[in-house]
Amino acid sequence: MKWFSLALCLALCDTGCTSRPPTATAKQPEYFPPPESQGGWRKLEAPQDIRRLAGNDPAKLEELKRWLLQSDDRPFSALVIHNGYLVLEVTRDHSSVTNTKDIKSCAKAICATVLAIASAESQKGHTPRRMTFDDPAFDFIPWAQPLSDPRKAQITVKHLLNHTSGLTPEGYGIANVQKWEYILGHGGDGRTASLFFEPGTTLEYSTHGLYHAALVCESVTGQPYDQYCIEHLLQPLGIEHWWFQILTGDAQHGNHASHTLGLPARELARIAYCMLHDGRWGEHQVVPRWFVEQTAAPTHSVTGVTQKSFGRDARSWSHGWELPAFEGGERGKGIPPDTRFKPGSGGQLICFIPSLNLVLTRQTGKSGEWAYEEFVRLAVAAVLPTTPDVLAERSPR
């Protein structure tokens, strides 16, 4: 896969080959968890089972548990799932099964994933309109007409997902939860009416861009974003608990679901686990494989640390998902190059690492800073190297 090869090459160059090399894992029978109401994730608790069946160092998982409990004082749920086994579940005043508080910006990765499903289905003629990520985004946002800035016509769907659109970046005093007429540039504020830069020329993180993406999904599929997401991603994965944000608008712009949603930590893990399996869930290709492959590399040509990229190299931004090994400096060290994650304010995280067959999630519903990369590093360090005798021991008899 050329995307993964590019990701591996760039990340190794960036980290000076200091990242922990991916460890081969046992060839396990395919496993997909039933819904939580039917038993949910299989879980290991005995240290000998965690070591023998899942391939984790129980002592290092205990170290990770202590770190999680000391990392902040928020109520939270955090999971480590390795080789399909839930090997660590840490909670504090928070249910990992039913607590559906806001997952913040983790929702951006989910929105991009839903747009990929819509695009793939549209190419099969299963939706009212056809759409690719290279199509002009505003062709699918009739509520934005007339365009408040003619340059918006140059924005592609891909620009919305990888933060290169020029639409209302974070940090300029513009709130995210607004009425649709304001988001679409019709509210009399030049900061949403005009682009901040020419589309595709630089990268500035934009929640408003993902609001637009939810409208693209609605126009392409003929269904509100929340309904399409539920029917084509959440329910096929056995997800049972969720909520979506509905933003209001005037008579011209209407009320529409945004990309914002809440999911429990165990449900969030199902999405990462599906991505870990190249978009499959059982025998069904839920997420198109091309999307999973493309998320393994930056989906734009911007490089360097840009103004509103949270101090991360622009190469670490893909289709909604992010590439922590590409972040630059100390932040990406010790993280495998094929890692994809999406952090959200307040310590929310969704993460999958194909080379290690590893999934991580954390959910708090709060806001603020948190050491996302350290969680990944400590979880990676808890994966045991695999030897031929261990592979034989874990193989089905």
C-alpha positions in Angstrom: 0.0 0.0 0.0 1.6 3.2 -1.2 -0.1 5.3 1.5 1.4 3.2 4.3 4.8 3.1 2.7 4.8 6.9 2.5 3.6 7.2 6.1 6.3 4.8 7.3 9.1 6.6 5.5 8.1 10.1 6.6 7.6 9.2 10.2 10.9 7.3 10.5 12.7 10.2 9.0 11.0 12.6 11.3 11.8 10.6 14.5 15.3 9.7 13.5 14.3 6.0 13.6 13.7 6.2 17.4 10.1 5.0 17.3 9.5 1.6 18.8 9.4 -0.8 15.8 6.1 -2.5 15.2 5.9 -5.9 16.8 4.5 -8.9 15.0 1.3 -10.2 16.7 -0.2 -13.6 16.7 -2.5 -14.7 13.9 -5.8 -14.8 15.8 -9.2 -16.1 14.7 -11.4 -13.2 13.6 -13.2 -11.7 16.5 -15.8 -9.0 16.6 -17.6 -8.2 19.9 -21.4 -8.6 20.2 -23.3 -5.5 21.3 -22.9 -4.5 24.9 -26.5 -5.7 25.7 -25.4 -9.2 24.5 -22.1 -9.4 26.4 -19.9 -6.8 24.7 -16.1 -7.0 24.6 -14.3 -10.1 25.8 -12.2 -9.1 28.8 -9.1 -10.6 30.5 -8.3 -9.8 34.1 -6.0 -12.6 35.3 -2.3 -11.6 34.7 -1.4 -15.0 33.2 -4.2 -14.7 30.7 -3.3 -11.1 29.8 0.2 -12.3 29.1 -0.5 -15.6 27.4 -3.7 -14.8 25.4 -3.5 -11.1 24.7 0.3 -10.6 24.6 0.6 -7.8 27.2 2.9 -7.2 30.1 0.6 -7.0 33.1 3.1 -5.0 35.1 3.2 -2.3 32.4 -0.5 -2.2 32.2 -0.6 -1.6 35.9 1.8 1.2 35.4 -0.5 2.6 32.7 -3.4 2.3 35.0 -1.6 4.4 37.7 -0.7 7.0 35.1 -4.3 7.3 33.9 -5.5 7.8 37.4 -2.9 10.4 38.0 -3.0 12.2 34.6 -5.9 14.4 35.7 -8.8 14.6 38.1 -11.6 14.3 35.6 -14.2 11.5 35.7 -13.3 9.2 32.8 -13.3 5.8 31.2 -10.2 4.5 29.3 -9.7 1.2 27.5 -6.8 -0.8 26.0 -7.9 -3.5 23.6 -5.1 -5.8 22.2 -5.6 -8.7 19.8 -9.3 -8.3 20.4 -9.1 -8.6 24.2 -10.0 -5.8 26.6 -6.9 -6.0 28.8 -7.3 -2.7 30.7 -10.4 -0.8 31.6 -9.9 2.1 34.0 -12.9 4.2 35.1 -13.5 7.0 37.7 -17.1 8.0 38.4 -17.9 7.2 34.8 -19.5 4.3 32.9 -17.6 3.0 29.9 -20.8 1.4 28.6 -23.6 4.0 29.0 -22.0 7.4 29.5 -22.6 9.3 26.3 -21.0 12.6 27.1 -19.5 14.7 24.3 -16.4 13.1 22.7 -15.4 16.6 21.5 -13.1 16.5 18.4 -13.0 12.7 18.2 -16.2 13.3 16.3 -14.2 14.8 13.5 -12.6 11.5 12.7 -16.0 9.8 12.8 -17.5 12.4 10.5 -14.7 11.9 7.9 -15.3 8.2 8.2 -19.0 8.6 7.6 -18.3 10.9 4.6 -16.2 8.1 3.1 -19.0 5.6 3.5 -21.4 8.1 1.8 -18.9 8.6 -1.0 -18.4 4.9 -1.6 -22.2 4.3 -1.5 -22.7 7.2 -3.9 -20.4 5.7 -6.4 -22.6 2.6 -6.4 -25.6 4.7 -7.1 -27.1 4.1 -3.7 -27.5 7.8 -2.8 -29.4 10.7 -4.5 -26.1 12.3 -5.6 -22.6 11.2 -6.4 -19.6 12.5 -4.4 -15.8 12.1 -4.2 -13.5 13.8 -1.8 -12.1 15.8 -4.7 -15.5 17.3 -5.6 -16.3 21.0 -4.7 -17.8 20.9 -1.3 -20.2 23.8 -1.8 -21.8 22.0 -4.7 -23.4 19.9 -1.9 -24.3 22.8 0.5 -27.2 24.6 -1.1 -28.0 26.4 2.2 -24.7 28.4 1.7 -25.9 30.0 -1.5 -25.2 32.7 -2.4 -21.6 32.2 -1.3 -20.3 34.8 1.1 -16.9 34.5 -0.5 -16.4 33.4 -4.1 -13.3 31.4 -3.1 -15.5 29.0 -1.2 -16.3 27.4 -4.6 -12.7 26.1 -4.7 -13.0 24.2 -1.4 -13.2 20.4 -1.9 -14.7 17.9 0.4 -11.1 16.8 1.3 -10.2 20.3 2.3 -13.0 20.3 4.9 -11.7 17.0 6.4 -8.0 17.8 6.6 -8.3 21.5 7.8 -7.0 23.1 4.7 -10.3 24.8 3.6 -9.7 28.3 4.9 -13.0 28.3 6.8 -13.1 29.9 10.2 -10.1 28.4 12.2 -10.0 27.9 15.9 -8.7 30.6 18.1 -10.0 33.8 16.5 -12.7 34.5 19.1 -15.4 32.7 17.1 -17.5 30.3 19.0 -18.2 26.9 17.5 -21.8 26.3 18.5 -23.7 28.8 16.3 -26.7 29.1 14.1 -26.3 27.7 10.6 -26.7 31.1 8.9 -23.7 32.3 10.9 -21.6 29.2 10.2 -22.3 29.5 6.5 -21.3 33.1 6.3 -24.7 34.8 6.2 -24.7 36.1 9.8 -23.0 39.5 9.2 -19.6 38.5 10.6 -16.6 38.8 8.2 -14.8 36.1 10.1 -17.2 33.4 8.9 -18.2 35.2 5.7 -14.6 35.4 4.3 -12.0 32.7 4.1 -8.8 33.1 6.2 -6.6 31.7 3.3 -6.8 30.3 -0.2 -8.1 26.7 0.0 -5.3 24.1 0.1 -2.5 26.5 0.7 -2.0 26.1 4.5 -3.6 24.2 7.4 -5.5 25.8 10.3 -7.7 23.6 12.5 -11.4 24.2 11.9 -14.4 22.8 13.6 -16.6 24.9 11.3 -15.1 22.9 8.4 -16.6 19.7 9.9 -19.9 21.4 10.4 -19.9 22.0 6.6 -18.9 18.3 6.1 -22.1 17.2 8.0 -24.2 19.2 5.5 -22.3 17.6 2.6 -23.3 14.2 3.9 -27.0 15.3 4.2 -27.1 16.6 0.7 -25.4 13.6 -0.9 -27.4 10.9 1.0 -30.8 12.7 1.4 -30.7 12.0 5.1 -29.7 14.2 8.0 -26.1 13.4 9.1 -27.1 11.8 12.4 -29.6 9.4 10.7 -27.0 8.4 8.1 -24.3 7.9 10.7 -26.6 5.8 12.9 -27.7 3.5 10.0 -24.5 3.1 8.1 -21.8 3.2 10.9 -23.1 2.9 14.4 -25.7 0.2 14.1 -23.6 -2.0 11.8 -20.9 -2.1 14.5 -23.4 -3.0 17.3 -23.3 0.5 18.9 -26.3 1.1 21.1 -25.7 4.4 23.0 -25.3 7.8 21.4 -26.5 11.3 21.0 -26.1 14.0 18.3 -26.0 17.8 18.3 -28.7 19.6 16.3 -27.9 23.2 15.4 -30.8 25.5 14.5 -31.1 28.0 11.7 -33.6 30.5 10.3 -36.2 29.7 7.7 -33.6 29.8 4.8 -31.0 27.7 6.5 -33.1 25.3 8.6 -32.1 22.9 11.5 -29.5 20.3 10.8 -27.4 17.7 12.7 -23.8 18.7 13.1 -20.9 16.2 13.4 -20.8 16.6 17.2 -21.9 13.5 19.2 -21.5 11.6 22.4 -20.4 7.9 22.7 -19.3 5.8 25.6 -15.6 4.6 25.6 -16.6 1.0 24.8 -18.7 2.1 21.8 -16.0 4.5 20.6 -13.6 1.5 20.6 -15.8 -0.3 18.0 -15.2 2.4 15.5 -11.4 2.2 16.0 -11.6 -1.7 15.9 -13.4 -1.5 12.6 -10.7 0.8 11.2 -8.1 -1.7 12.6 -9.7 -4.4 10.4 -9.5 -2.3 7.2 -13.0 -1.1 7.6 -14.6 -4.6 8.0 -17.0 -5.8 10.7 -17.4 -9.5 10.4 -18.2 -10.2 6.8 -19.3 -6.7 6.0 -17.2 -3.9 4.6 -18.7 -1.1 6.6 -16.0 1.6 5.9 -14.3 1.6 2.5 -10.8 0.2 2.6 -9.4 3.0 0.5 -10.3 5.4 3.2 -8.5 3.4 5.9 -5.4 3.3 3.7 -5.5 7.0 2.9 -5.7 7.9 6.6 -2.2 6.4 7.0 -0.6 9.5 5.4 -1.2 13.3 5.2 -3.9 14.1 2.6 -2.5 17.5 1.6 0.9 19.0 0.7 1.3 21.4 3.6 4.4 21.0 5.8 5.8 22.5 8.9 4.1 23.9 12.0 1.3 26.3 10.9 -0.4 29.0 12.9 -3.4 27.0 14.2 -2.1 23.4 14.2 -1.5 23.1 18.0 2.2 23.1 17.5 2.1 19.9 15.5 3.6 19.5 12.0 1.0 19.7 9.3 2.0 16.3 8.1 0.2 14.8 11.1 -3.2 15.7 9.7 -5.1 13.3 7.4 -8.8 12.8 6.6 -10.2 13.7 9.9 -7.8 11.3 11.6 -4.3 12.4 12.8 -0.9 10.8 12.7 0.9 11.3 16.0 4.2 9.9 14.8 4.4 12.8 12.4 3.9 15.5 15.0 7.6 16.4 15.2 9.9 16.9 18.2 9.4 14.7 21.3 5.7 14.4 20.9 5.8 11.6 18.2 8.6 9.6 19.7 7.9 6.0 20.7 4.7 5.9 18.6 4.5 3.4 15.6 4.3 5.2 12.3 1.0 3.6 11.3 -0.8 4.9 14.4 -4.0 6.8 13.7 -5.8 8.7 16.4 -8.0 11.6 17.1 -7.7 13.5 20.4 -10.5 15.7 21.7 -10.4 18.4 24.3 -10.6 17.2 27.8 -8.8 13.9 27.3 -11.1 12.2 24.8 -9.2 9.8 22.5 -9.9 7.3 19.8 -6.8 5.4 18.5 -5.9 2.3 16.4 -2.5 0.9 15.6 -2.7 -1.9 12.9 0.9 -3.1 13.3 0.2 -3.9 16.9 -3.5 -4.9 16.6 -4.1 -2.3 19.3 -7.1 0.0 20.1 -7.2 2.7 22.7 -10.1 5.0 23.8 -10.7 7.5 26.5 -13.8 9.5 27.2 -14.5 12.2 29.8 -17.0 14.7 28.2 -14.9 17.5 29.6 -12.6 20.1 28.1 -8.9 21.1 28.5 -5.4 19.7 27.8 -4.3 16.2 28.3 -1.2 14.1 27.5 -2.6 12.1 24.6 0.7 10.9 23.1 1.9 9.6 26.5 -1.2 7.4 26.8 -0.3 5.9 23.4 3.4 5.4 24.3 2.6 3.7 27.6 0.1 1.4 25.9 2.6 0.5 23.2 5.2 -0.2 25.8 2.9 -2.8 27.4 2.8 -4.9 24.2 5.1 -7.9 24.6 7.5 -8.9 21.7 6.2 -12.0 20.0 8.4 -15.1 19.5 7.6 -18.3 17.6 6.8 -20.3 20.7 4.4 -17.6 21.9 2.7 -17.6 18.5 2.2 -21.3 18.8 0.8 -21.0 22.3 -1.8 -18.4 21.2 -2.8 -20.3 18.0 -6.2 -22.0 18.1 -5.9 -25.7 18.8 
